[in-house]
Amino acid sequence: MEELPTSIIEELKKLDKKSLLAYWIKGELDEAELYEKLAERAKDLDLPDSLVKTFYELSHESREHGEQLRKVYVETYGEEPRPPQIPPLEVYPILDKFSRADEVVEGLELAMESELLAKRVYETLAEEAGEGGLANIYKTLAGVELGHYNKLMEEFKVLREHLKTAGE
């Protein structure tokens, strides 16, 4: 399993609630774009419809979360979010792995690993935050990432079966 990105964790620990929220908003919106592109690539590669649908659902869910949080941010702080210049947690070259059919399994594995990495980072941050609002935010984020991982795991099983039967 990939090591936790210590430098990113250290930077996230320094953020106040406002900056953390701005960071999460950007992450959700970036993730929405990634999953939308993955859905299009999966469709172009004639992969199972359920995988395409899941990518679109994850894109929609991430965009919806990002927009809901942006609304909360604007209502709370009276301005548009300005995310800190911290690299995203999910930095793998996932999209590149969906350009060729023989690399799709690896791309989906990277997407799943990326979701687990984000989950572990948020769990670590929640533990270090102790009790209270910030810890609860981190726990919520960890739960969202776990949900994404579980959806991708189901599609991973479908994809492997699809590729197995396509190769026969």
C-alpha positions in Angstrom: 0.0 0.0 0.0 1.2 3.5 -0.8 2.7 5.5 2.0 0.7 8.4 3.3 1.9 11.7 1.8 3.4 13.1 5.0 4.1 16.5 3.5 0.4 16.9 2.4 -0.8 15.7 5.8 1.4 18.2 7.6 0.1 21.0 5.4 -3.5 20.0 5.9 -3.0 19.9 9.7 -2.0 23.6 9.5 -5.3 24.6 7.9 -8.1 26.3 9.8 -11.6 25.1 9.2 -12.2 27.8 6.5 -9.1 26.8 4.4 -9.8 23.1 4.9 -13.3 23.6 3.5 -11.9 25.5 0.5 -9.4 22.7 -0.1 -12.1 20.0 0.1 -14.4 22.0 -2.3 -11.7 22.1 -4.9 -10.9 18.5 -4.4 -14.5 17.5 -4.9 -14.8 19.5 -8.1 -11.5 18.2 -9.5 -12.6 14.7 -8.7 -16.0 15.3 -10.5 -14.1 16.3 -13.6 -11.8 13.2 -13.4 -14.7 10.8 -13.0 -16.5 12.4 -15.9 -13.5 12.0 -18.1 -13.1 8.4 -17.0 -16.7 7.7 -17.9 -16.2 9.0 -21.4 -13.0 6.9 -21.8 -14.7 3.8 -20.5 -17.5 4.4 -22.9 -15.1 4.8 -25.8 -13.3 1.6 -24.8 -16.6 -0.3 -24.8 -16.3 -1.2 -21.2 -19.3 -2.4 -19.2 -22.2 0.0 -19.0 -22.2 -0.3 -15.2 -18.6 1.1 -15.0 -19.6 4.0 -17.2 -22.7 4.6 -15.0 -20.6 4.4 -11.8 -18.1 6.9 -13.1 -20.9 9.3 -14.0 -22.5 8.7 -10.6 -19.2 9.4 -8.8 -18.8 12.5 -11.0 -22.3 13.8 -10.2 -21.9 13.0 -6.5 -18.5 14.8 -6.2 -19.8 17.8 -8.1 -22.9 17.9 -5.9 -20.8 17.7 -2.8 -18.5 20.4 -4.0 -21.4 22.7 -5.0 -23.2 22.1 -1.7 -20.0 22.9 0.2 -19.3 26.0 -1.9 -22.8 27.3 -1.0 -22.1 26.7 2.7 -18.8 28.4 2.4 -20.2 31.5 0.7 -23.1 31.7 3.2 -20.7 31.3 6.1 -17.7 33.4 5.0 -19.4 35.8 2.5 -16.9 35.1 -0.3 -15.9 32.5 -2.8 -13.6 29.8 -1.6 -9.9 30.3 -2.2 -8.2 26.9 -1.8 -4.7 26.8 -0.3 -1.9 25.8 -2.7 -1.6 22.2 -1.4 -1.5 19.4 -3.9 -4.6 17.2 -4.2 -4.5 14.0 -2.2 -5.5 12.0 -5.2 -2.6 12.7 -7.5 -2.3 9.5 -9.4 -2.1 9.4 -13.3 -5.5 7.6 -13.4 -6.8 9.2 -16.6 -3.7 8.1 -18.5 -4.5 4.5 -17.6 -7.8 4.7 -19.3 -6.4 5.5 -22.7 -5.7 1.8 -23.6 -7.9 -1.2 -22.9 -5.0 -3.2 -21.6 -4.3 -0.7 -18.9 -7.9 -0.2 -17.7 -7.6 -2.6 -14.8 -4.5 -0.8 -13.6 -6.3 2.5 -13.9 -9.2 1.3 -11.9 -6.9 -0.1 -9.3 -5.2 3.3 -9.1 -8.5 5.0 -8.7 -9.4 2.6 -5.8 -6.0 3.1 -4.2 -6.4 6.9 -4.5 -9.8 6.7 -2.7 -8.3 4.6 0.1 -5.3 6.9 0.4 -7.6 9.9 0.9 -9.7 7.9 3.4 -6.5 7.1 5.4 -5.3 10.6 5.3 -8.6 11.9 6.7 -8.7 9.2 9.4 -5.2 10.2 10.4 -6.2 13.9 10.6 -9.4 13.0 12.6 -7.3 11.1 15.1 -4.9 13.9 15.5 -7.7 16.6 15.7 -9.1 14.8 18.8 -12.8 15.6 19.4 -15.0 18.3 18.0 -16.0 19.9 14.8 -12.7 19.6 12.8 -12.4 15.9 13.8 -16.0 15.3 12.6 -15.3 17.0 9.3 -12.4 14.7 8.8 -14.4 11.6 9.7 -17.1 12.7 7.3 -14.5 13.1 4.5 -13.1 9.6 5.3 -16.6 8.1 5.0 -17.2 9.8 1.6 -13.9 8.4 0.3 -14.7 4.9 1.6 -18.1 5.0 -0.2 -16.3 5.9 -3.5 -13.8 3.1 -2.9 -16.7 0.6 -2.3 -18.4 1.6 -5.6 -15.2 1.2 -7.5 -14.5 -2.2 -6.0 -17.8 -3.5 -7.2 -17.0 -2.2 -10.7 -13.5 -3.7 -10.5 -15.1 -7.1 -10.1 -17.5 -6.5 -13.0 -14.6 -5.2 -15.2 -12.4 -8.2 -14.5 -15.2 -10.6 -15.4 -15.9 -8.5 -18.6 -12.3 -8.7 -19.7 -12.1 -12.4 -18.9 -15.1 -13.2 -21.1 -14.0 -10.8 -23.8 -10.7 -12.6 -23.9 -12.2 -16.1 -24.4 
